[in-house]
Amino acid sequence: MDLSCPSLTLLLDLVPPHPWPRIPSPWMSTPSGSSMYFPRIPHGSLTPGHTRSSPGAGHGPGADVASASSAARGRCGTCTWSCASPSRRRARRLRGRARWSCAARAGAAAELRLDAHPSLAVSRAALLPPRPFASYGSALHIALPQPPRAGQLLTLLIDYEAGEGPGVCWLSPEQTAGKQKPYMYTQGQAVLNRSFFPCFDTPSVKFTYSATVKVPEGFTAVMSATSWEKQKDNTFVFKMSQPIPSYLIALVVGDIVSADVGPRSRVWAEPCLIEAAKKEYDGVIEEFLVVGEKLFGPYVWGRYDILFMPPSFPFGGMENPCLTFVTPCLLAGDRSLVDVIIHEISHSWFGNLVTNATWGEFWLNEGFTMYAQRRITTEVYGLPYTCLEAATGRALLRQHMDATGEDHPLNKLRVVIEPGINPDDTYNETPYEKGYCFVSYLAHLVGNQSKFDAFLQAYVNRFKFQSITADDTLGFFLEYFPELKEKGVDSIPGFEFDRWLNTPGWPPYLPDLSPGQQLMRPADELAELWAADSLNMEAIEAVDITGWRTYQLVYFLDQVLQKSPLPEGNLKRLSKMYPKISKAQNAELRLRWCQIILKNNLEAEYSKVKDFLHSQGKQKYTLPLYRAMWGGSEATRALAMETFSATAPQLHVNVQNYVKKILGLAAAEA
């Protein structure tokens, strides 16, 4: 069925496993004594969004094969939600009602398809039952009495119950920072929100939504929305006035509070973290936003808030519009990691405003965001520091391609995702760093930074609130620079645009990072001094690292790690000489220091490895340390088993399973 302007209404019941306070429901009665209600949207309130170039999931060339829905390219509408939390101990379920209002297009079929998931139990929809689609979802086929007329408005009501699907995360108190109350959050990217509610789960479809969420006393609800208001009875009303794809809808219910840190920003966190969050980010975000607006145009989302998630949050960050989710590992205590948020801020223009139409062209989100991040970083911190950070990214790309082989099909920018393949399984460094190199190459072709900055502003303005393909991007580039089109820059031998997109391998062009040498060279030389059999303490003491920023210290530690194990006694002296490193609260430094401890078998500091793993559950930090421990001595293997036994309950279930696989426990349990 070909659709225009779908409008979504949801009616949900949260049914967590822990005893949430009972709330009398003013809307509907349920066995658990609570409710979540999403009132119907007035048809006149629809805010149109647009998609381009993708003819609709499941239809023709360029289709998003990761979606089973019959969503067509075109305008989309709104979603309105409201909820209240239940009371009794029950399985982790979220009872819901989804109301979709869709305008049919000419030639529409007598069937509507939505994305769903095996964890969604559909109980009523006057429709056909869900049919298998892929391991990560199912197709909800809805039979219509007859093919609709063009422009006819259809309203579909679906009662369903969502369980412990991959997009709805239920945390026990042990998995939170406060250890007192449960916590629930949703994570939509890439194709996970179909386990939250039946939807058109494709980035090619955008829509606005509003939500009314009722929660128990002592809990707060927040969402990725342009406005929110707290009403009586602990009810929260949200509205997202700009069209977004389904993967950017996010909900959190937990014991959280906020503090203002700028004229349009606040930080959210559990009460035990809020002071640290405010101290770390007070006055910081606005500086980054202002620079971003100067470079890429107006920030259209109103507020930019940051939610510091519980320690078990397995990701670094998620760029939900208006409300970025981040790991609490960013709270270093000395603002040494505040620049990490620049990447998520950059998504406000590239990814959230201009979006890849399919996950096969994820580089349109991440390659442009990496370029934007580094433009902001250059303006704020200078070119040498940006080049140093970019060098660490290039090293990660080199490691990835060495591990997979350069000719691996995932090392293309335009990835062919075959039907049934989960887009999450295609995730790697390529769309980030090779994508960055391609955008840098486009800037190189222009030859003038200010002109390319102007192009980026025009690009955002041209495609804002749309979902596009690389053909749209490159077509506009050549349209904006007709003199380059006339020169045939799209077909320069060895640098053809088609080669960039469709040929796996190392980037044909690498941006010049030599300005970073002034920061890398001292770090290289200092690492060499510490790796020597006989330490030259006079030369070592002559190097002052007190002014080194995070990425210079990270680069230094990476060199020390490569040269490890160091000669006997060297690491003990290094640890004593640089408490800035060995006692750092900066998670990037702690990770590398722990790796160095393990590679050098410095048993006197094994406690630092345990402490770091007890303090957080981020996948990027947790898995490398378990791999290092399990690949080391008997002592480090024992440390791994002891630490995992103590920390497993506080880890996200996916991270638990990954660690079990590393330790050989998954096979034993099977």
C-alpha positions in Angstrom: 0.0 0.0 0.0 1.3 3.4 -0.9 0.9 6.0 1.9 1.1 9.6 2.6 1.1 11.4 6.0 0.8 8.5 8.4 -0.2 9.6 11.9 0.6 7.4 15.0 -1.3 7.2 18.3 -0.1 4.9 21.0 -1.7 3.6 24.2 0.8 1.9 26.5 1.1 0.2 29.9 4.5 -0.1 31.5 4.8 -3.5 33.3 8.3 -3.6 34.8 9.5 -6.5 37.1 9.9 -4.4 40.2 7.2 -2.9 42.4 6.5 0.6 41.0 4.1 2.7 43.1 0.4 2.1 42.2 -1.2 5.0 40.2 -5.0 5.3 39.9 -5.6 5.5 36.1 -7.9 8.2 34.8 -7.9 6.7 31.4 -8.2 2.9 31.3 -8.2 0.0 33.8 -5.7 -2.8 33.5 -4.9 -5.8 35.6 -1.9 -4.0 36.9 -3.9 -1.0 37.9 -2.1 1.5 35.6 -2.1 2.8 32.1 -0.3 4.5 29.3 -2.6 6.5 26.9 -1.9 8.1 23.6 -4.9 10.2 22.5 -5.8 10.5 18.9 -4.2 13.2 16.8 -6.4 15.8 15.1 -5.9 15.3 11.4 -5.2 19.0 10.9 -2.2 18.8 13.3 0.0 16.8 10.9 3.4 18.3 10.2 4.7 17.1 6.9 8.2 15.7 6.5 9.7 14.5 3.2 11.8 11.7 2.0 13.7 11.5 -1.3 15.1 8.9 -3.6 13.9 5.8 -1.7 10.7 4.6 -3.4 9.5 3.1 -0.2 10.5 0.1 2.0 9.9 -3.1 0.1 9.3 -1.5 -3.3 11.7 -1.4 -6.2 15.3 -0.3 -6.5 16.8 1.8 -3.6 14.3 0.3 -1.1 15.2 -0.1 2.5 15.4 -3.8 2.7 15.7 -3.6 6.5 12.0 -2.6 6.7 9.1 -4.9 6.0 6.7 -2.0 6.0 4.8 -0.6 3.0 5.9 2.9 3.8 6.3 5.0 0.7 8.5 7.9 0.2 6.6 11.1 0.9 5.2 13.0 3.7 4.6 11.6 7.2 2.6 12.7 10.2 2.5 12.7 14.0 2.5 10.3 16.9 0.8 11.1 20.2 1.6 9.2 23.4 0.7 9.1 27.1 1.5 6.6 29.8 1.3 5.6 33.4 3.3 3.0 35.3 1.9 -0.2 37.0 2.5 -1.6 40.4 2.8 -5.4 40.7 5.8 -7.6 40.1 5.3 -9.0 36.6 7.3 -10.0 33.6 8.9 -7.1 31.8 6.0 -6.1 29.5 4.8 -2.8 27.9 1.1 -3.0 27.0 0.2 -0.7 24.2 -2.3 0.6 21.7 -1.1 2.1 18.4 -3.3 4.2 16.2 -2.1 4.9 12.7 -3.9 7.3 10.4 -2.7 7.1 6.8 -3.7 8.8 3.6 -3.6 6.4 0.7 -2.1 7.2 -2.7 -3.3 6.3 -6.1 -3.1 2.6 -6.9 -2.8 1.5 -3.3 -3.2 -2.2 -2.5 -5.7 -3.7 -0.1 -3.0 -4.4 2.4 -0.9 -2.4 4.8 2.4 -3.6 6.3 4.0 -2.4 9.5 7.3 -3.3 11.1 7.0 -5.4 14.2 9.1 -7.8 16.3 8.6 -11.3 17.7 8.6 -9.7 21.2 5.4 -7.8 20.2 2.2 -9.8 20.9 -0.5 -8.3 18.8 -3.9 -9.0 20.3 -6.3 -7.0 18.2 -6.1 -5.1 14.9 -8.8 -6.5 12.6 -5.8 -7.7 10.5 -3.8 -10.7 9.5 -1.3 -12.0 12.1 2.4 -11.0 11.9 4.5 -12.9 9.4 8.2 -13.7 9.7 10.4 -11.1 8.0 13.9 -11.3 9.5 15.7 -12.3 12.7 15.4 -8.7 13.9 11.7 -8.2 13.2 8.4 -9.3 11.6 5.9 -8.0 9.2 2.5 -7.0 10.4 0.2 -7.5 7.5 -3.1 -5.6 7.8 -5.9 -6.6 5.4 -8.2 -3.7 4.2 -11.8 -4.3 3.1 -10.9 -2.9 -0.3 -8.2 -0.8 -2.0 -8.5 2.8 -0.7 -9.1 5.8 -2.9 -6.2 8.2 -3.5 -6.1 10.6 -0.6 -8.5 8.5 1.6 -7.6 8.8 5.3 -7.3 5.4 7.0 -7.2 5.1 10.8 -5.8 1.8 12.2 -6.0 0.8 15.8 -3.6 -1.9 17.1 -3.6 -3.3 20.6 -0.3 -4.9 21.5 2.1 -5.8 24.3 5.9 -5.3 24.0 8.1 -7.5 26.1 11.9 -7.6 26.5 12.6 -6.8 22.9 15.9 -5.3 22.0 14.6 -1.7 21.9 13.0 -1.6 25.3 15.6 -1.9 28.1 14.5 -2.6 31.7 17.2 -2.0 34.4 17.1 -3.4 37.9 18.2 -1.0 40.7 21.6 -2.7 40.7 22.2 -1.5 37.1 21.7 2.1 38.0 24.0 4.6 39.7 21.8 5.1 42.7 21.1 1.4 43.2 17.6 2.2 44.7 15.0 2.3 41.9 14.4 0.6 38.6 14.9 2.4 35.3 13.5 2.0 31.7 14.8 3.4 28.5 14.3 2.8 24.8 17.1 2.6 22.1 15.8 2.8 18.6 18.9 2.8 16.3 19.1 1.1 13.9 16.0 -1.2 13.7 15.0 -1.6 17.3 11.9 0.6 17.8 9.8 -2.0 16.0 10.1 -4.0 19.3 8.7 -0.9 21.1 5.6 -0.2 18.9 4.4 -1.3 15.4 5.8 1.3 13.0 7.3 2.2 9.7 10.8 1.4 11.0 12.9 2.9 8.2 14.9 6.1 8.2 13.2 7.0 4.9 10.0 7.9 6.7 9.8 11.0 9.1 7.0 12.2 11.2 6.3 14.5 14.2 4.8 13.2 17.5 3.5 14.4 20.8 3.3 12.4 24.1 1.6 12.5 27.5 3.4 10.2 29.9 2.1 9.5 33.5 4.6 8.0 35.9 4.7 7.1 39.6 5.8 9.6 42.3 9.5 9.6 42.5 10.0 8.9 38.8 10.4 11.3 35.9 9.8 10.8 32.2 11.8 12.4 29.5 11.7 12.0 25.7 13.4 13.2 22.5 11.1 16.2 22.1 11.3 19.9 21.3 9.1 20.8 24.3 7.9 19.3 27.5 5.7 20.3 30.4 5.0 18.7 33.8 1.4 18.7 34.7 -0.5 17.4 37.8 -0.5 13.8 38.9 3.2 13.5 37.8 2.1 13.6 34.2 4.5 14.8 31.5 3.5 16.2 28.1 6.0 16.2 25.2 5.9 17.4 21.6 8.3 16.8 18.8 7.4 19.6 16.4 10.0 18.6 13.7 9.7 15.4 11.6 12.1 12.6 12.6 12.5 8.9 11.7 11.3 6.2 14.0 14.8 5.4 15.3 15.1 8.8 17.0 12.1 8.4 19.2 13.4 7.8 22.7 11.8 7.5 26.2 13.3 7.2 29.6 11.5 6.7 32.9 13.6 6.7 36.1 14.7 8.6 39.2 16.3 11.5 37.3 16.6 15.2 37.9 18.0 18.1 35.9 20.2 21.2 36.1 20.5 24.1 33.7 24.0 24.5 32.1 23.2 27.0 29.4 20.5 29.2 27.9 19.1 26.3 25.9 20.7 23.3 27.6 20.3 21.3 30.7 21.8 18.1 32.0 19.7 15.2 33.3 21.0 12.4 35.6 20.3 10.4 38.6 20.4 12.5 41.8 23.8 11.1 42.8 25.4 12.3 39.5 23.7 15.6 38.9 26.2 17.8 40.6 29.1 16.2 38.8 27.2 16.6 35.5 26.4 20.3 36.1 30.0 21.0 37.1 31.4 19.2 34.1 29.2 20.8 31.4 28.1 24.2 32.8 28.7 26.8 30.0 30.3 24.2 27.7 27.4 23.1 25.4 26.5 26.6 24.3 30.0 27.3 23.0 29.8 24.2 20.8 26.3 25.0 19.6 27.3 28.5 18.6 30.2 27.3 16.6 28.0 24.7 14.9 25.5 27.3 13.9 28.1 29.5 12.5 29.4 26.7 10.3 26.2 24.7 9.4 23.3 27.0 9.9 20.6 27.4 12.5 20.1 24.8 15.3 16.4 24.0 14.6 15.7 21.7 17.6 15.2 24.3 20.3 16.8 22.7 23.3 20.0 20.6 23.5 19.9 18.5 26.7 22.1 15.7 27.7 20.9 12.7 29.7 23.7 10.9 31.6 22.5 7.3 31.5 23.1 4.7 34.3 26.6 3.1 34.3 25.2 -0.1 32.6 24.4 1.9 29.5 26.5 0.0 26.9 27.0 2.8 24.4 29.0 6.0 24.3 26.2 8.2 23.1 22.9 8.3 21.1 22.0 11.5 19.3 18.3 11.5 20.1 17.2 15.0 19.0 16.9 17.5 21.9 18.0 14.8 24.4 21.3 13.1 23.7 21.9 9.9 25.7 25.5 9.6 26.9 27.5 7.3 29.1 28.4 8.6 32.6 32.0 7.9 31.7 32.1 11.4 30.2 32.1 12.7 33.8 35.9 12.8 34.2 35.8 15.5 36.9 38.2 17.8 35.0 36.3 18.5 31.8 38.9 16.5 29.8 36.2 14.6 27.9 33.6 17.4 27.3 34.7 17.6 23.6 33.3 14.1 23.0 29.8 15.6 23.0 30.8 17.6 19.9 30.1 14.5 17.8 26.6 14.1 19.1 25.9 17.9 18.7 27.1 17.6 15.0 24.4 15.0 14.4 21.9 17.9 14.9 22.6 18.8 11.3 23.9 15.6 9.8 21.9 12.6 10.7 18.9 14.1 12.5 18.2 16.9 10.1 19.5 15.4 6.9 19.2 11.6 7.2 20.4 8.6 5.2 17.4 7.0 3.5 18.7 3.5 4.1 21.2 2.0 6.5 23.3 0.9 3.5 24.4 4.5 3.2 25.1 5.1 6.9 28.2 7.2 5.9 25.8 10.0 5.0 25.0 10.3 8.7 28.4 9.5 10.2 30.9 10.6 7.6 29.4 14.1 7.4 29.1 14.1 11.2 32.8 13.2 11.7 33.7 16.1 9.3 31.4 18.5 11.1 32.8 17.4 14.5 36.3 18.1 13.3 35.4 21.5 11.9 33.9 22.5 15.3 37.0 21.1 17.1 39.3 23.0 14.8 37.4 26.3 15.6 37.5 25.6 19.3 40.8 23.8 20.0 42.9 24.5 16.9 44.0 22.5 13.9 46.9 20.5 15.5 44.6 19.0 18.2 42.0 18.1 15.5 44.6 16.4 13.4 45.8 14.4 16.4 42.2 13.3 17.1 41.7 12.4 13.5 45.0 10.4 13.5 43.5 8.2 16.3 40.4 7.7 14.1 42.6 6.8 11.1 44.4 4.3 13.3 41.1 2.7 14.3 40.2 2.4 10.6 43.6 0.8 9.9 43.0 -1.7 12.7 39.6 -2.6 11.4 40.7 -3.1 7.8 43.7 -5.1 8.9 41.4 -7.4 10.9 38.8 -7.8 8.1 40.9 -7.4 5.0 40.6 -4.3 2.9 38.5 -6.0 0.3 35.7 -7.0 2.8 32.3 -5.9 1.3 31.6 -3.9 4.5 34.6 -1.7 3.7 32.5 0.2 1.1 30.6 3.4 1.7 27.5 2.1 -0.1 27.0 -1.2 1.6 24.6 -3.8 0.0 22.5 -5.0 2.9 20.9 -8.2 1.8 17.3 -9.0 2.9 17.4 -10.7 6.3 20.7 -9.1 7.4 20.4 -7.0 10.5 21.8 -3.5 9.7 23.4 -3.5 13.2 25.6 -6.4 12.0 27.2 -4.1 9.3 28.4 -1.5 11.9 32.1 -0.8 11.7 34.6 2.1 11.4 34.2 2.5 7.7 31.2 4.8 7.5 32.8 7.0 10.1 36.4 7.4 9.0 36.3 6.5 5.3 33.2 8.6 5.1 35.1 11.4 6.7 37.9 11.0 4.1 35.4 11.2 1.3 33.8 14.4 2.6 37.4 15.8 3.1 38.1 14.9 -0.5 35.1 16.9 -1.6 36.4 19.8 0.4 39.9 19.2 -1.3 38.2 19.4 -4.7 36.7 22.8 -3.8 40.1 24.0 -2.5 38.7 26.7 -0.2 37.5 26.0 3.3 35.0 29.0 3.5 33.4 27.9 0.2 33.0 24.4 1.4 31.6 25.6 4.7 29.0 27.6 2.6 28.3 24.4 0.6 27.6 22.5 3.8 25.1 25.2 4.9 23.4 25.1 1.5 23.3 21.3 1.7 21.6 21.3 5.1 19.1 23.9 4.0 18.3 22.0 0.8 17.7 18.6 2.4 16.6 19.5 6.0 13.9 17.2 7.3 14.5 14.8 4.4 16.0 11.4 4.0 18.4 11.1 1.0 20.9 8.9 -0.8 24.4 9.5 -1.9 23.1 10.3 -5.4 21.2 13.2 -3.9 24.3 14.4 -2.0 26.8 14.2 -4.9 24.3 15.5 -7.4 23.8 18.6 -5.3 27.6 19.0 -4.8 28.0 19.1 -8.6 25.0 21.4 -9.0 26.4 23.8 -6.4 29.9 23.8 -8.0 29.1 23.7 -11.8 32.8 24.5 -12.6 33.8 21.2 -10.9 31.1 19.3 -12.8 32.4 20.8 -16.0 35.9 19.5 -15.1 34.5 16.0 -14.5 35.7 15.7 -10.9 33.3 12.8 -10.4 35.4 10.6 -12.8 39.0 11.5 -12.0 40.9 8.2 -12.5 41.5 6.5 -9.1 39.2 9.0 -7.3 35.9 8.3 -9.1 32.8 9.0 -7.0 31.6 5.5 -7.9 34.8 4.0 -6.6 34.5 5.8 -3.4 31.0 4.5 -2.9 31.1 1.0 -4.3 34.7 -0.3 -4.1 35.9 -1.7 -0.7 39.3 -0.7 0.6 41.5 2.0 2.0 40.3 5.6 1.2 41.8 6.8 -2.1 42.4 10.2 -0.5 43.7 10.9 3.0 43.4 14.5 4.4 46.7 16.0 5.5 47.1 15.5 9.3 50.7 16.8 9.5 49.7 19.8 11.7 49.2 17.2 14.4 52.8 16.2 14.3 53.7 19.0 16.7 51.6 17.2 19.3 52.4 13.6 18.2 56.2 14.0 18.0 56.8 14.8 21.8 54.5 11.9 22.7 56.4 9.5 20.4 59.7 10.6 21.8 58.5 10.3 25.4 57.2 6.8 24.8 60.6 5.8 23.3 62.3 7.1 26.4 60.1 5.0 28.7 60.7 1.9 26.6 64.5 2.0 26.9 66.4 -0.6 28.8 68.1 2.2 30.8 65.9 5.1 31.6 67.2 8.6 30.8 65.5 10.4 33.7 67.0 13.7 32.8 65.4 13.6 29.3 62.1 12.3 30.7 61.9 14.9 33.4 62.5 17.6 30.8 59.2 16.7 29.1 56.3 18.6 30.8 53.0 16.8 30.2 50.9 18.9 32.5 49.5 20.9 29.5 48.7 17.9 27.4 45.1 17.4 26.5 43.2 14.1 26.4 44.1 13.0 22.8 47.8 13.8 23.2 47.8 11.7 26.4 45.8 8.9 24.7 48.3 9.0 21.8 51.2 8.7 24.2 49.6 5.8 26.1 48.8 4.0 22.8 52.5 4.2 21.9 53.5 2.8 25.4 50.9 0.0 25.0 52.4 -0.9 21.6 55.9 -1.0 23.1 54.8 -3.1 26.1 55.8 -5.1 28.1 58.3 -2.4 29.1 61.7 -3.3 30.8 61.4 -4.4 34.4 60.6 -1.6 36.7 59.9 1.1 34.1 56.1 1.0 34.4 56.2 1.4 38.2 58.3 4.5 37.8 56.0 5.8 35.0 53.0 5.3 37.3 54.6 7.1 40.1 55.8 10.0 38.0 52.5 10.6 36.2 49.6 10.5 38.6 47.8 12.6 36.0 47.6 9.3 34.1 47.8 6.5 36.6 45.2 8.1 38.9 43.0 9.7 36.2 39.2 9.6 36.3 39.1 10.2 32.5 37.7 7.0 31.1 39.8 7.1 27.9 43.0 7.3 30.0 41.7 4.7 32.5 41.0 2.2 29.7 44.5 2.5 28.2 46.2 2.5 31.6 44.4 -0.7 32.5 45.4 -2.3 29.2 49.1 -1.3 29.9 48.8 -2.7 33.5 47.6 -6.0 32.1 50.1 -6.3 29.3 52.9 -5.6 31.7 51.5 -7.9 34.4 51.7 -5.1 37.0 49.9 -7.0 39.7 50.3 -4.2 42.2 47.7 -2.2 40.2 45.3 -5.0 39.2 42.8 -3.3 41.6 42.6 -0.4 39.2 41.3 -2.7 36.5 38.7 -4.1 38.9 37.7 -0.6 40.0 37.2 0.6 36.4 35.1 -2.4 35.5 33.0 -2.0 38.6 32.4 1.7 37.8 30.9 1.4 34.3 29.5 -1.1 31.7 30.3 0.7 28.4 30.9 -2.0 25.8 33.9 -0.1 24.3 35.7 -0.2 27.6 34.5 -3.5 29.0 35.2 -5.9 26.2 38.8 -5.0 25.4 39.8 -5.4 29.1 38.2 -8.8 29.3 39.9 -9.8 26.1 43.2 -8.6 27.5 42.7 -10.5 30.8 41.6 -13.7 29.2 44.5 -13.6 26.8 47.1 -13.0 29.5 48.5 -15.0 32.5 46.7 -17.3 34.9 46.6 -14.4 37.3 44.8 -12.1 34.8 42.4 -14.9 33.9 41.5 -15.4 37.5 41.0 -11.6 37.8 38.6 -11.8 34.8 36.5 -14.5 36.4 36.4 -12.8 39.8 35.5 -9.4 38.3 32.8 -10.7 36.0 31.2 -12.7 38.8 31.0 -9.5 40.9 29.9 -7.1 38.1 27.7 -9.3 35.8 24.4 -8.2 37.5 25.1 -4.5 36.7 25.9 -5.0 33.0 23.6 -4.7 30.1 22.4 -8.2 29.0 24.2 -7.8 25.6 27.5 -7.0 27.3 27.0 -9.9 29.7 26.6 -12.2 26.8 29.7 -10.8 25.0 31.8 -11.2 28.1 30.5 -14.8 28.6 31.6 -15.5 25.1 35.1 -14.1 25.7 35.4 -16.2 28.9 34.1 -19.3 27.4 31.1 -19.3 29.6 28.5 -19.1 26.9 29.4 -22.5 25.5 29.5 -24.0 29.0 26.0 -22.7 29.7 24.7 -24.0 26.4 
